Amino acid sequence: MSRTTARFLAGGAAVVLAVTGFSGVAAADTAPAAPTGSAVVTENNAFLASAANSGVFIVPLPNASVAYDSSVGLSTTLPVTGGSINLSSFYGNAALDGSLLFVDVQTGKSVLFKQLAFSADSWRFTGVPNGSTTPVSLLKPAGTVRNSRTGTTQTLTSTGLALDAAGAKFLDTQLNTTFFTAGQAVGSFALTFNG
């Protein structure tokens, strides 16, 4: 092989390595950021009192945060950790951090929901029971429901939040209670998804 051919091949290899190296840096610099936002599930005072009178308690667990307002009720904020959603097209889901523990102190039964999410496909707040891989539809927005989009930020608010029929049946079975009913008024719901 001549020196000219060797130099040409070496130069070509250097260009290929340089382009490959730069393309890796460029890809890392332009990788989309993980989505952010939160879902806020508010249990109104009427639901809280009814549940407590029946011996039923819902305990938010990390990384959920909780706040109580005597005029509104108990609000559980669940951070968005992933997913892809288009609220106006009813497509995709928002993955949420934290978990919810449902306890019936009268029967001594409990059920833990992890992998919480809001599914725009089914328009439901879902959770996967501990030891399962199948999500259960727990809650659905009710009352006046509005969604909007500004840039990359989507919001959904509902003045009401109702227990889904599948969730009511599952909870009554797991907790050995008759407290939960389809369409039961729970409170309100808000979702902010940026990504």
N, C-alpha and C positions, 0 to 999 in steps of 0.2 A: 504494500500500500504506500502510496506517495505521501510526502509530508503535507502536501496541500490537501489531500483527501482526509488525512488524519486530523489536520487542524479544522477542516470543515465539519467533520463528525463531532469533534470535541466541542466546537462552538455551538453546534446544533443541540448537543446534549445539555450544555450549560443553559441555553435558551429554554429548553423544555423544563429543566429543573427550576429555573427562575419563574417561569409562568405558573408551574404547578404550585410552587411555594407561595407566590402572590395570590393565586386563586384561592388557596386555603385561607389566607389572611382575609381576603375580601369576603369569603363566605362567612367567616366567623364574625366579621364586622357588620354584616347585613342580616344575620340570623334574627328572626323575629323574637321580640321579648315575650316572656311568658305573660299570659293575661293576668290582670289584676281586677279588683273590685270586691264586692261582698253581697251576700244575701242576708236579709234581716227578716226573721220569722218572729212575729209578735203574737203572743197569747194574751187575749184580753182578760180583764178581771173576772168576767162572768164565766169564761171557760176555766180559768184557774180555780175559782171557787167550786165549781161543779166537779172538777177533777179531784180536788182535795177532799171534798165531801164523800167521794166514792173511793178514796184511798189510792188514787192514781197520781203519780208524779212523773214529770218529764225533766230529766237532768241533762243539760248541755255539758259536754266534756271537751277538753282541749282538742283543737285550738279555737274553739268557739269562745266568744266573750258574751257576757250577760249584763243587762242593765234593767232596772225596774223603775217604772214611773207609775205612781198611784193613780194617775188619770188615764193611763194608756194600758199598762200591764207589763208583762215580762218580755223583753226583746232579746233574742239570741242572734248574734252576728256571726256569720260563717264566712271566712275569707275565700275568695275565688283562687283556686290553685292551678287551673288548667281548663282545657276544653276549647271548643269553637262553637259559637252560637250566632244565629241570626233570628232575633225575636220577631221581626216583622214578617219573615217568611216561615216562621214556625219550624225552624231547622236547627239541629245540633243540641249541645248541652254545655252547661257550666259545672265543672267539678268544684266541690266545696270542701274545705278543711273542717275538721271537728267531727264529733259523733254525738248521737242522742241516745240516752238510756231511758227507757220507759219502765216504770216500776209500779206494781200494784201491791201495796203493803198488806192488803187484806188477804190476798191469795199467796203472797210470798214469791210471786213470779216476776221475771224481768226479761226484757229483750233489748239488745244493743244494736243500733243501726250505725254502720260506717259507710264509707264511700258515698257520702251525701252528694246530691246533684240536683240541678234544675234542668229538666228536659223540655226543650221547646217543641220537640216532636210530639210529645204527649201532653204538654202544658201542665206538668206535674212536678212537685218536689218529691224526690225519691231517696231511698236509702237501702243499703244492702245489709240484711240481718247477719249478725256474727255467726260464722260457720256456714254461710251460704255464698253463692256467687250471683244470685238472681235479685235484681232490684225490686223493691216493693213500692208502689205508688202510695205515698202517704197523704199529701196535701195538694190542693189545687187552688189557684187564685180565684176569687169570687168577688161579687159586688162590682164596683166600677174599676175596670182594668185598663191601664194605659201603658203603652210602650213608645219609646222614642229613641232617636239616634242623633248624636252630635259628634261628627268626626268618627273616631274609633270607639266612642263610649255609647253603650246601649243601656237604657234603663227600663225597668218594668215596675209598676206599682199597682197594687190592688187593695181596695178598701176592705175587702173581706178575704178570708182564707178558710176553706172548708175541708173537712176530712174526706179523703177519697174512699169509695166503697171498698176497694181492695185492701186499703190500709186499715179501715175499721174492722173488717173481717179478720185480717191477719192479727191485729193487736188483741182483739177479743179472744181469739183462739190461743195465742201465745200466753196471754196474761190470765186466762181463765176468768174473764169478766164479761159483763154486758154493758160496760160504760160507753164504748165507742159505737157511733152510728154513722152511716153514710150521709154526707152533707152536713155533718155537725159543724157549727160555727166555731172557729178557733180564734181568729183574730185578723191580722193583716199581713201583707207580704211586700217586700221591696227587693229588687235585684239591680245591681250595677255591675256591668261587665265591660272592661276596657281592654281591647286587644283585637 
